[in-house]
Amino acid sequence: MKVRVDRERCRGLGNCVVLAPGVFRLDETNKAVVTGAASVDDERLLEAAESCPENAIILEDDDGRQVYP
C-alpha cells in the first residue's frame, strides 16, 4: 500500500505519528510527512489514516487506486 499526506489539509495534530511513528513524523512546519510505509502493516496504516480528522492521509493500493478516504 502507498501512503501520502495532503499537506494542505494537515493541521499537525500528530495522531498519525502516535499510531505509526515509523511511517510519519512532523516536520519543522508541524505538518506530517511520510518517512517509510513499509515499517507497518496495511491495517496499522489504515488505522493511522482513519485517525486523521482532516482526512489528510491518502492510501492507495499497489495499482494506484485510492482506497482511503
C-alpha positions in Angstrom: 0.0 0.0 0.0 1.2 3.5 -0.8 0.6 6.4 1.6 0.8 10.1 1.1 -0.2 13.2 3.1 -2.2 16.1 1.7 -0.2 18.9 3.3 -2.9 21.5 2.6 -5.3 19.5 4.8 -2.8 18.5 7.5 -3.1 20.5 10.8 -0.3 18.7 12.5 -2.3 17.1 15.3 0.1 14.1 15.3 -2.4 11.3 15.6 -0.7 9.5 12.7 2.7 9.9 14.4 1.4 8.3 17.6 -0.1 5.4 15.8 2.6 4.8 13.3 5.9 6.6 14.3 7.9 4.6 11.8 5.7 5.9 9.0 5.0 9.5 9.9 6.8 12.4 11.6 6.0 16.1 11.9 8.4 18.4 10.1 9.6 21.9 11.0 6.2 23.4 9.9 4.3 20.9 12.1 2.9 19.0 9.1 3.0 15.3 8.7 5.4 13.7 6.3 5.8 10.1 5.3 9.1 8.5 6.3 8.5 4.9 5.3 5.3 3.0 4.9 7.0 -0.4 4.8 7.6 -0.4 8.5 3.9 -1.2 9.4 1.2 -3.5 8.0 -1.8 -2.2 6.0 -4.1 -2.5 9.0 -1.9 0.0 11.0 -1.7 2.3 8.0 -5.5 2.4 7.7 -5.8 3.0 11.5 -3.5 5.9 11.2 -5.3 7.3 8.2 -8.7 7.0 9.9 -7.3 8.8 13.0 -6.8 12.0 11.0 -9.8 14.3 11.5 -8.9 16.2 8.3 -8.6 13.1 6.1 -5.2 14.3 5.1 -3.7 10.8 4.8 -4.4 9.2 1.5 -3.9 5.4 1.0 -3.6 3.8 -2.5 -3.3 0.2 -3.4 -0.4 -1.1 -5.4 -2.2 -0.2 -8.7 -2.5 3.4 -7.7 -6.3 3.3 -6.8 -7.3 5.3 -3.8 -8.6 3.1 -1.0 -8.9 5.8 1.7 -10.5 8.2 2.2 
